[in-house]
């Protein structure tokens, strides 16, 4: 739905006010988009780090299990 404005509302001052409001809103939206992009990148990096850590945990557990089994067989 498009708002209609009266002739009294359509003034140069009203235009200046709304253009300033538009510029500030657009700048804020752009900053928000940039923050979202940074957050998505950070989340992706953290997800990759988590995969690496999980693989290292599994490898360390497998090594410990093999080591302990070997030690038991030597006793």
MOZILIN-V844700 format. One record per backbone hydrogen bond with DSSP energy under -1.0 kcal/mol. CO is the residue of the C=O (numbers start at 1). NH is the residue of the N-H. Records with the same first field share a line. If there is no record, write none. Layout:
CO=NH + NH
//
This chain:
6=10
9=11
11=15
12=16
13=17
14=18
15=19
16=20
17=21
18=22
19=23
20=24
21=25
22=26
23=27
24=28
25=29
26=30
27=31
28=32
29=33
30=34
31=35
32=36
33=37
34=38
35=39
36=40
37=41
38=42
39=43
40=44
41=45
42=46
43=47
44=48
45=49
46=50
47=51
48=52
49=53
50=54
51=55
52=56
53=57
54=58
55=59
56=60
57=61
58=62
59=63
60=64
61=65
62=66
63=67
64=68
65=69
66=70
67=71
68=72
69=73
70=74
71=75
//
